[in-house]
Amino acid sequence: MSTLCREVEDGLREELVRALGRHRYHLWFRDTRVLAVDGQGVTLAVPTEVHRTWLSFTYGGVLESACSALLGPGARLRLEVNEAEGERRRVREALPQRPAEWQALLERLRPAPRFEGFVAAPARRFPLLLLQQVAQGGGPGEAPVLLVGPPGSGKTHLLKALEADCQRRRPGECLYLSARGFTERWVGAVRAREVDALRAFELDLAARRLVLIDDLDDLATRPSTQAELARLLDRGPGGPRYVLALDRPPADQEPFSARLRSLLGAGVALHLAPAQGEDLDLLLRERARAYGLTLPADVGAAIVTRTGSVRGAVEILDRWAAASRTLGRALGAAFLGEVAPGVALRAREEVIRRVKDAVARHFALERALLDRPTKLRQAQFPRHVAMYLVYRACALPLGELAAAFGLRSHSSVSRAIHGLRERRLADPGLEQTLDGLLTGV
């Protein structure tokens, strides 16, 4: 879709939502797309002849008014049946409709994490080799092993692959917990106010050869759980081996107690980085193969383009694979919007971060001023620019867009976007600036 068509589609959506409400818009205009914009008006694609007839009869006047408000008096709107839109609708209707149904499908089809499925450049395969030794009972000493890396670097995959490998060898000798799960077990034992409950908690851990704790950063606001973990790590030889995953190195974990930071710092730190470029492409192809599918090149490229994070890419790939398995054929890139319509919260967060960084650099502004409402006049226009660019980049719903900029109501966001559109149409220089910023995101 061209930039002009995308802009017109965004504008029509805003006008129709204002006139009809979000529910009716979603019900009747979800399967429409702007095909072309010319000197006479707009051509709107619809999925079926019945759909075209119904929209013309019921909402013809609203469509004409929206088109005139957007492009000026006299602009005409044509409805054209488009087979691609019809196929997109048929695909969507054959797939789960509710988030819970999608979750159940993914849980049923999602492949179990394996060491063989971990994709990393040759120079970064040391963490994988060391964890394979740990699974077999080897590895350096008894010190805890730390998997350190940002979200999407593969920490959870490696922990669950380690758990699965241990379970195959000797069931029951390995325990996987999230930091929240560890906290719940510990707090539950304490609240029981019984010595037996605390003893059972300790014996359960002591009986394991390996204890894996994910998302350790979540203990930042739990000093009592930190103290218990530090006590367990400091019990000397003979206890379980701990493998812990956290986003930042222990020295940078200021909310952690000094004792816990010291004990973690004595461990073996394995630093991970998110897959990028060819590694990300290989990761997606290997994951598709685990589903029994071959990933088409255009689908892989579209997934990478659609999301700015490894987590987002994997989540969309899982949706694509589950949908393809359900329909019995590998879907093309054009259907990603149907199989993963709301995936992407993490990808959207990445887009928001990139947009704010780009706008802050361009306007030489403190980044924090874009996160919350401010009365500083010099920050008002950059905030509006950032809202507009996020809206264009990922079509974030106005309510979520407002929350991303610290606003309680979407009305301010709507006014900002509308104002930027008018200024962009009147000022070619601003249009060039906005397009340049969006390209940089």
N, C-alpha and C positions, 0 to 999 in steps of 0.2 A: 504494500500500500504506500502511495506517495505521501510526502509530508502534507501536501495540500488536502488530500482526501482524509488523512488522519485528523487534521485540524477541523475540517468541516464535520467529521463524524463526532468529534468531541463536542463541538458547538451544538450540533443537533441533539446529542444526548442531553446536554444541559438544558436546552430549551424544552425538550419533551418531558424530562423529569419534572421541570418546573410546572408544566401545564397539566401533566397526567398523574404525577406522583410516582415514586420509585417502584411501587408494586406493579401498577399497570404497565409502566414502561418495561419492566423486566419480563412481564408475562407476554406482551405482544411484540416488543421490539428487540428482544434478545437475539433473535436470529436474522437481524438485518445488518447490512454493511454498506458503506458508501463505495460504489464502484467507480464513479467518475464525477468530475466537476468540470463544467464548461461554461461558455458564455451565456447559456440559456438556463442553467440551473444544475441540479444534482440528480444523479441516477442512484437509486437505492436498491440493493439486491435483497430479495426475499426468497424463502425456501420453496414455496409451492404456489400454485395458481390460487388455491383456496385462501392462502395467507394474503396474497396480493389483493384479492377481491375484498376480503374482510377489512384490511387496513384502508383501502380506498373508500369503502362505504362508511366505515365507522369513524376513522380518524383522518380522513382526507383533509378536512378543514384545518385540523391541528397541525398536520404535516406542512401544509402550505404556509400557515402562519409562522411556524418555526423556521422554515426555509427563508421566508421573507425577512424575518427578524435577524437572521444570520447573514444573509447575502444581499439584502436590500429589496425594496419593492420590485415586483415583477419577476423575481426568481422563481422558477418552476421546479417541481420535484416529480421525478418519474420513478415508478416502481417496476422492477424487472425481475422475473423469476430466474434464479441462478441455481444450477445443479449443485455447485460446490456448497452453497449454503444448505441445500436440502440434505446432502450427504452428511454435513457436519451435525445437523439436527438429528439425523437417524443414529449417528454414532453416539451422541450424547444420551439419547433416550434408551439406548441399549446398555448403558453403564449405570452403576449405582448413582442414586440421586442425593442421598443423605451422607453427611460426613461419617456417621457410624457404620454405614454400609461399605463405604470406601475403606475404612479402617479394617473392617473384618476381612475384606477381600485382600488387602495388602498383607495382613498378618498370615493369611492362608497361603499366599503365593511367594512372599518375600523369602529369598534364600538366606540360609543361616550364614553368619560371618565365618570366613575361613582364612587361615594364614595365606593360602594361595590366592585369595581374592584381594589382598592388600597390594595396592599399586604404588610404587615409589621409584624414583630415579635410582640407578645403581649405587650412587654415592650415599643414598639415604636409606639403604636397606639394613643397616646395622641394628636398629631397634627391632626389626622383624626377626633377624637371626638370634638376637639375645633372648627375645621372648620365646622363641622355639626351644632354646636351651632350658629356659625356666620351666616350660611345660614338661620337659623330659626329666626335670629334677636337678638340672645343672645351673649354670650362671654364677656370677661372681659373689661369693660369700653369702651372708644372710641379710645384707642391707636392703632396705626397701627400694623398689624400682619405680622411678617416676617417669610417666609419659607427659611431656610438657609441649603444648602447642595450642594455637588458636582453634576456635570451632571449625570443623571441617577438615582437620588435619589427620583424622583417622584414629583418634585415641579410643573411642568407644568400640570401633570395629576391632581393633587389636585386643582390647580387654575381652570382648565377647568371643573372639576367635580363640583366645587363650583358655577361656572357660570351656568352650566346646571341645577343644583338644584334650584338656584334662579330664573332662567327663567321659570321653571315649576311652581314655586309658584306665582311669580309676575313678568311677563315679563317686561323688560325694566328697572328694578331697579338695575341691575348689569352690569358693563362695563368691558370687558377684553381687555387689550392692552399689546403688547410687549413694552419694553422700546423704541425700535425704532419707534413703532407706536405712542407712547405718544409724542416722540420728533417731529415726522412729524406733528402731530396735533398742537403742540405748535408753532413750527417754521412756519407752514403755517398761523396760526393766526397772528403771529408777522409780517410776510412778507406782509400780506394783507394791513398793515398800516391803518387799520380801527378800530376804537373803537368797532364797532359792532362785528367784527370778534373775538376780544379778549373776549368781553363780552359773545358771543355765546359759546366760548370754556369753559369759567368758568361756565356758566349756565348749560351746558351739564354735567359737572362733578358734580355740586352741586345738580342736579336733581336725582342723583343716590344714592342708599343706600350703595352700595359697588363699589369700583373701584379696579380692580385687575391689577397689572403691573408685567409682567414676565421679566426675564433676566435683572434685574436692573443693573447688572455689566456693561452692554453696555453703561451706562451713564458716564463711567470713563473719556471719552474725550470730554464731553459736559457740560462745566461749566454753561452755561446759562440755560440749561434744569434742571440741578441740582438745580440751584437757584429757578426756578419756582416750582419744586417739593417740595423743602423745604418750600416755601411760602404757598403752598397748605396744607402741613402737619401741619403747624403752625397756621392755621386759627381758632383753638379753636373748641368748641363743636358746633354741629348743622350741620356740613358738612358730606360728605360721609366717610365711614369706608374704609381705605386703607389696602389691602392685597398685599404684595410685595414679590417677589421671587428673591433671589440672591445666588451666589455660596459661598461667604465668609461672615463672620460676619461683621457688620458695622465698628467695631474697626479696622479691617484689610483692609478696603477699603481706602487706602491712596489717591487714585486719587479723592475721594469725598471731597467736602468742609467740613470744621470742623462743620459748622452748620447742614448740612445734616447728617453727621455721628452722631451728638448729637441727632437729632430728631429721626433717625432710632434706635439709641441705647435705646431710651425711649419706644420703642415698645415691643410687646410680641414676642420673638424669639422662633420659633419652629425648632429644629435642626433635619434634616433628614439624613439618610445614605442609600447608594445604597443597594439593596437586594443582598444577598450572600447565597451560599449553598442552603439549603432547601427552603429559602424564594424566591430565584431566580427561582428555579424549580416550586414552587407553583405559582409564578407570571406568568410564561409562560403557565402553565396549565390553570389558570384562564382566561388568555387572549385568549387562544385557545377556551375555553368554550364560551367566549363572541362571537366568530365567529360561534358558533354552532358545534364545532369540539372537538374531544378528542385527545389530544396530545400523540402520541406514545412515550414510554420511550426513545427509541433509537434516535428519532428526538430531543427531549429535551436535551439529553446528547450531541448530535452532535452540537446543536446550542450553548450550553455553551462552548464546546471545541473550536468552530470556532471563538468565539469573546471573547474579554477581558473586555467588558463593558456591563452594563445593557441596555443602548441605542442600542448598536449593536445587542444584543440578541432580544430585542423587535422588532427591524426593520426586522431582519431575520424571526422572528416568524410571523410578519404581511405578509411578502412575501410568506412564506410557506402556511399560512392560505388562502390568496387570491388565490394562485395557486391551492390549494386543492379544494377550493370552485368552481373555474373555471372548473377544470377537473372532479369534481364530486366524488373524492376519496381522502383519506388522503395519501399524498405522503410520501415515506420513506426517511430516512436520506441521502441515496445516491443521492437524487435529490436537495439537498440544494445548490449545486454549480450552478444549472440551474435556480432555482427560485430567488437566491440572488447573482448573479455573481459579482456585484461590490459593494454590500452593504458592508458596512464595512469600510467606510472611518474611522469612529470613532474607530472601532475595530483595524484597521491597525495602527492608531495613538497610540492606547494603546500598541500594539506589539512593535512599534518603541520605545516608552518610556521605556518599560520593558527591551528591548534589550540594549539600551544605559545605563540604570542603571546597568544592570548585567555586561556589559563590563567595565564600569567605575570602579565598585567595584573590578572586577577581576584584572585589570591592575593598580589599585590605581591611577586613573587618574581623573582629574577634568572633571565633566560631560559636561560642556560647550564646551570642546575641541572636542567633538563628533558632535556638532551641526553645526560647520562651518569649512571651510578649514583652515588649519594651516600649518606653516612651521616647527613646532616643530617635530623633528624626532621621539621622543618617542610616539607621538600621531598618527603617520601614520599607523602603524600596527593595533593598536586597532580600528581605524576608518574603516579599511578594514574588520576587523573581524565583526564589528557591521553591516556594509553593507551586508556582506555575510549572517549573521544570520537573518537579517530582510528579505532578499530575500528568504531564505529557509523557514522561519516561515509563511509568508503570500503571497509569490509570487507577491510582489509589482512590478508594471511596472517600468522599469528602469528610466523613466523620473521622476516619483513620488518619487522613491527611491533617486535619485540625489537631488531633492528638499528637502527631509527630512534631508539631510546632508549638506545643504547649497551650493550645486553644481549647475551650470547652465546647464551642459551637462551630458548626461547619459554615455558618453564614458569612463569617469573616473571610474564610478561605474562598468561598464562592465569589465574593466581591473582589477579592484580590486577583483571582484568575480572570474574571470578566474584565477588570481594569487593565490587566496586562495584555489581554487580547486586543483591546481597543488601542492601546498605546503602540502595540506592535504593528497594527495595520496602518497607523498614522506615521510611524517612524521606521523607515527601512533600516536605519542604522541599528535600532534596538532589535529588530528581527534578526539581523546578522549576528549581533552579540548573543542573543538567546540561543540561536542555532549552534554557535560556536561553543557555548557552555555545555549544551546538551550533548554535542559530539564528544566533548572531553570526558563526560560521565561514562 
